Amino acid sequence: MPDLNATLGTHFQLRVGVHTGQAVAGVIGTAKFSYDVWGDTVNLAIRLESTGVPGTVSVSAEVVAAAADGFRFEPEGRREMEGRGTVEVYHFVAPTTTET
């Protein structure tokens, strides 16, 4: 985003939320069709994004458990999530590197 903002003269910021788990996907609509994904996994990812800090990727503890071998995360703390209660939140830092 910093490079894009410098090129365009803008001040855009992104937030990303990632959770892992089951989701349902399908085509919805009768006159105009749309493909959508929904479920508890999607809802938590959306809440991680919407409560996140601009310029960061917020992830759940489940993502950290599933991806910790290949990525570094920093704990952010706990956030209250609507319909979910208190959730432990982490920030994505970087992929881990393996030196050979």
C-alpha positions as a Python dict, from the first residue, in 0.01 Angstrom:
ca = {
    (1, 'M'): (0, 0, 0),
    (2, 'P'): (277, 253, 67),
    (3, 'D'): (407, 213, -289),
    (4, 'L'): (58, 241, -438),
    (5, 'N'): (-23, 545, -226),
    (6, 'A'): (303, 712, -334),
    (7, 'T'): (227, 642, -700),
    (8, 'L'): (-136, 756, -685),
    (9, 'G'): (-99, 1029, -426),
    (10, 'T'): (-360, 856, -208),
    (11, 'H'): (-376, 750, 155),
    (12, 'F'): (-546, 409, 137),
    (13, 'Q'): (-506, 167, 426),
    (14, 'L'): (-601, -202, 437),
    (15, 'R'): (-707, -433, 718),
    (16, 'V'): (-725, -809, 675),
    (17, 'G'): (-884, -1074, 899),
    (18, 'V'): (-811, -1446, 866),
    (19, 'H'): (-971, -1741, 1041),
    (20, 'T'): (-973, -2108, 947),
    (21, 'G'): (-1250, -2364, 965),
    (22, 'Q'): (-1555, -2488, 783),
    (23, 'A'): (-1755, -2263, 554),
    (24, 'V'): (-2045, -2301, 316),
    (25, 'A'): (-2028, -2170, -38),
    (26, 'G'): (-2272, -2161, -323),
    (27, 'V'): (-2457, -1970, -588),
    (28, 'I'): (-2739, -1752, -462),
    (29, 'G'): (-3007, -1553, -638),
    (30, 'T'): (-3279, -1618, -896),
    (31, 'A'): (-3266, -1320, -1133),
    (32, 'K'): (-2901, -1229, -1082),
    (33, 'F'): (-2665, -1502, -967),
    (34, 'S'): (-2383, -1447, -723),
    (35, 'Y'): (-2132, -1680, -564),
    (36, 'D'): (-2097, -1633, -188),
    (37, 'V'): (-1926, -1791, 114),
    (38, 'W'): (-2076, -1778, 463),
    (39, 'G'): (-2072, -1938, 805),
    (40, 'D'): (-1908, -1894, 1147),
    (41, 'T'): (-1559, -1903, 994),
    (42, 'V'): (-1640, -1616, 759),
    (43, 'N'): (-1814, -1421, 1037),
    (44, 'L'): (-1509, -1439, 1264),
    (45, 'A'): (-1272, -1340, 980),
    (46, 'I'): (-1491, -1038, 909),
    (47, 'R'): (-1489, -938, 1277),
    (48, 'L'): (-1109, -978, 1293),
    (49, 'E'): (-1083, -746, 993),
    (50, 'S'): (-1334, -487, 1107),
    (51, 'T'): (-1179, -453, 1453),
    (52, 'G'): (-821, -469, 1326),
    (53, 'V'): (-554, -206, 1300),
    (54, 'P'): (-510, -54, 952),
    (55, 'G'): (-202, -192, 782),
    (56, 'T'): (-211, -526, 962),
    (57, 'V'): (-335, -881, 912),
    (58, 'S'): (-527, -1000, 1220),
    (59, 'V'): (-556, -1376, 1266),
    (60, 'S'): (-721, -1611, 1514),
    (61, 'A'): (-542, -1857, 1742),
    (62, 'E'): (-662, -2135, 1510),
    (63, 'V'): (-467, -1980, 1222),
    (64, 'V'): (-156, -1951, 1439),
    (65, 'A'): (-186, -2319, 1536),
    (66, 'A'): (-230, -2426, 1174),
    (67, 'A'): (41, -2205, 1022),
    (68, 'A'): (299, -2151, 1296),
    (69, 'D'): (560, -2369, 1124),
    (70, 'G'): (576, -2140, 821),
    (71, 'F'): (485, -1797, 956),
    (72, 'R'): (564, -1567, 1246),
    (73, 'F'): (285, -1409, 1449),
    (74, 'E'): (279, -1163, 1738),
    (75, 'P'): (4, -1173, 2001),
    (76, 'E'): (-210, -862, 2005),
    (77, 'G'): (-429, -956, 2298),
    (78, 'R'): (-793, -1039, 2340),
    (79, 'R'): (-1083, -875, 2160),
    (80, 'E'): (-1451, -898, 2231),
    (81, 'M'): (-1626, -1029, 1917),
    (82, 'E'): (-2000, -1000, 1868),
    (83, 'G'): (-2163, -1342, 1882),
    (84, 'R'): (-1833, -1508, 1971),
    (85, 'G'): (-1717, -1367, 2303),
    (86, 'T'): (-1353, -1298, 2378),
    (87, 'V'): (-1108, -1407, 2108),
    (88, 'E'): (-729, -1422, 2125),
    (89, 'V'): (-594, -1218, 1832),
    (90, 'Y'): (-252, -1225, 1665),
    (91, 'H'): (-85, -1018, 1395),
    (92, 'F'): (86, -1177, 1098),
    (93, 'V'): (452, -1066, 1097),
    (94, 'A'): (629, -1254, 817),
    (95, 'P'): (695, -1593, 666),
    (96, 'T'): (964, -1786, 850),
    (97, 'T'): (1279, -1841, 652),
    (98, 'T'): (1480, -2156, 644),
    (99, 'E'): (1848, -2127, 576),
    (100, 'T'): (2025, -2419, 411),
}
